[in-house]
């Protein structure tokens, strides 16, 4: 099957890393069209996946845009739509991976009569989207898409609650090449030494720096933990959240955590870093649509504590395969960190159960089969 994948981002977020894995089996017959240049293009090229930057003009619809602003932007992207429509004639399916890609792909799909797939990686709720953008996404998907793939039940439920058609929506979790996660345990001591954090209880946070990802919650929790608990923050501000970066650095100073916290920026070696952690934390204060970092920590066999909302609730069974704590609640998070520190055997047993569960539920091969089945149905309609 020939697939034209579309994604608006040049940067590497969870949706893009998921698309990378989805596109791999189709690399001889697909094209990934991006609406911005950046590290995502380079990563696709490294994996020999055909990629093309389709526009150099940024599309000015923000998550909080009004209806008129959104409509104005659509008229300004007419050349992009025409280009996508030209390309789409050589493909069987248009597969859109982000909201702006959906809008462009939908219009191209109408022009070329190619079936449209929308892979929904966002919770369409007021936490993340203006009512206009929710309305646009749902209306366009309802009218034009043959298939909506939701990355969790939470994402699916929010789509349906916003008026999305339930009959064409299927939940497919992100898949992971599980072999990649089990090769780095031997080097964790070396990584801790390199970080200058050997002998400490190392807590990891792996997310772009953004208020809703809640790095400030982990900092507040850390201040309530013993001195030998330290943290690494892996990730960068991807979408202009520089104020937040300043805010959390100030928080580090105010809480006198300078010697206990390291910000490592964006890293492409997440797996060895996770393996070096004694505990991985997820602290989003708004519902997480899926939460790749949670599954990745489980696959590494590391204990994980996640914020109890959105897709995270589907990934972790609290007290069995990890822990869930109320979002935005540093004291309960601190209490889980301290109990992991004080009860290493129990913690390791839970991490092991988490790893078994994740290996079983998120194996890329199984997820690929689910996707292929769904895409075949779209293609023969
Ligand atoms: N990630 C990465 N380098 C970093 C920080 C994060 O490669 O420095 C990866 C992380 O391993 C995960 C993804 O980015 O695969 C983030 O996905 P998630 O679903 O957790 O959050 P999203 O970015 O989709 O909001």
Boltz pocket constraint, residues with backbone or C-beta under 6 A from the ligand:
constraints:
  - pocket:
      binder: B
      contacts: [[A, 12], [A, 13], [A, 14], [A, 15], [A, 17], [A, 206], [A, 207], [A, 208], [A, 234], [A, 235], [A, 236], [A, 265], [A, 266], [A, 267], [A, 268], [A, 270], [A, 290], [A, 291], [A, 292], [A, 293], [A, 294], [A, 296]]
      max_distance: 6.0
